[in-house]
Amino acid sequence: MDIWTTILWGAVGGIVPDILRLIRERHGEAPTYLAKWHFWLGLVLSMAVGAFVAWIFAPSKVLDAVAYGIAAPSVLQGLAADKSKEPKLSAASGLIDSWRYWWSR
């Protein structure tokens, strides 16, 4: 598998957790966080991290590249989650709190 294919599939893997999260919350109205710029920035960063990790490990199969892409943002999600409190989001929450809330769900 060439390098650009690896990077592409790693990026696709990077957005899989967000797509699954959106599917899980599909009932009712569209989530309000879709209108926030930090959601889209986080999505692009997840794609970049997934692509980077897939590029570093250079898998030989598409499924492996997607798996690396899924795993990399998930590891960062675990590191970013604040385990000491229940994740809540209020109007006074800052950018970091918003990311922690999104990634800890």
C-alpha positions as CSV (number, residue, x, y, z in Angstrom):
1,M,0.0,0.0,0.0
2,D,1.5,3.4,-1.0
3,I,2.0,6.2,1.5
4,W,-0.9,8.4,0.4
5,T,-3.4,5.5,0.6
6,T,-2.1,4.8,4.1
7,I,-2.5,8.4,5.1
8,L,-6.0,8.6,3.7
9,W,-7.2,5.5,5.4
10,G,-5.6,6.6,8.7
11,A,-7.5,9.9,8.4
12,V,-10.8,8.0,7.7
13,G,-10.1,5.9,10.8
14,G,-9.5,9.1,12.8
15,I,-13.1,10.2,12.2
16,V,-14.8,6.8,12.8
17,P,-15.3,7.4,16.5
18,D,-17.0,10.7,15.9
19,I,-19.2,9.3,13.2
20,L,-20.2,6.5,15.5
21,R,-21.0,9.0,18.3
22,L,-23.2,11.0,15.8
23,I,-25.0,7.8,14.8
24,R,-25.6,6.9,18.5
25,E,-27.2,10.3,19.1
26,R,-29.2,10.4,15.8
27,H,-32.6,10.5,17.4
28,G,-34.2,13.9,17.9
29,E,-32.7,17.2,16.8
30,A,-29.2,17.7,15.5
31,P,-26.7,18.1,18.3
32,T,-25.8,21.8,19.0
33,Y,-22.1,21.1,19.0
34,L,-22.2,20.6,15.2
35,A,-22.4,24.4,14.9
36,K,-19.4,25.0,17.1
37,W,-16.0,25.6,15.5
38,H,-14.1,23.6,18.1
39,F,-16.0,20.4,17.1
40,W,-14.8,20.8,13.6
41,L,-11.3,21.6,14.7
42,G,-11.3,18.5,16.9
43,L,-12.5,16.5,13.9
44,V,-9.7,17.7,11.7
45,L,-7.2,17.1,14.5
46,S,-8.5,13.5,14.9
47,M,-8.1,13.0,11.2
48,A,-4.5,14.4,11.3
49,V,-3.5,12.3,14.3
50,G,-5.0,9.1,12.7
51,A,-3.2,9.9,9.4
52,F,0.1,10.6,11.2
53,V,0.0,7.4,13.3
54,A,-0.9,5.3,10.2
55,W,2.0,6.9,8.3
56,I,4.4,6.2,11.2
57,F,3.4,2.5,11.5
58,A,3.1,2.0,7.7
59,P,0.6,-0.9,7.7
60,S,0.3,-3.2,4.7
61,K,-3.5,-3.6,4.9
62,V,-6.3,-1.0,4.6
63,L,-8.0,-2.4,7.7
64,D,-4.8,-2.0,9.7
65,A,-4.5,1.7,8.6
66,V,-8.1,2.3,9.7
67,A,-7.4,0.6,13.0
68,Y,-4.4,2.8,13.7
69,G,-6.5,5.8,12.7
70,I,-9.2,4.8,15.2
71,A,-6.8,4.0,18.0
72,A,-4.7,7.2,17.9
73,P,-7.5,9.7,18.8
74,S,-9.0,7.2,21.2
75,V,-5.7,7.1,23.2
76,L,-5.7,10.9,23.2
77,Q,-9.3,10.9,24.3
78,G,-8.4,8.8,27.3
79,L,-5.6,11.1,28.1
80,A,-7.7,14.3,27.8
81,A,-10.6,13.0,29.8
82,D,-10.8,14.3,33.3
83,K,-11.6,11.2,35.4
84,S,-12.1,13.1,38.6
85,K,-15.5,14.5,37.8
86,E,-18.6,13.7,35.7
87,P,-18.3,15.4,32.3
88,K,-20.7,18.3,32.1
89,L,-20.9,21.2,29.8
90,S,-22.3,24.6,30.7
91,A,-22.6,28.0,29.1
92,A,-19.4,29.0,31.1
93,S,-17.3,26.1,29.8
94,G,-14.2,27.0,28.0
95,L,-12.6,25.4,25.0
96,I,-10.6,22.8,26.9
97,D,-13.7,21.8,28.9
98,S,-15.7,21.4,25.7
99,W,-13.1,19.2,24.2
100,R,-12.8,17.1,27.3
101,Y,-16.6,16.8,27.5
102,W,-16.8,15.7,23.8
103,W,-13.9,13.2,24.0
104,S,-14.9,11.7,27.3
105,R,-18.3,10.6,26.1
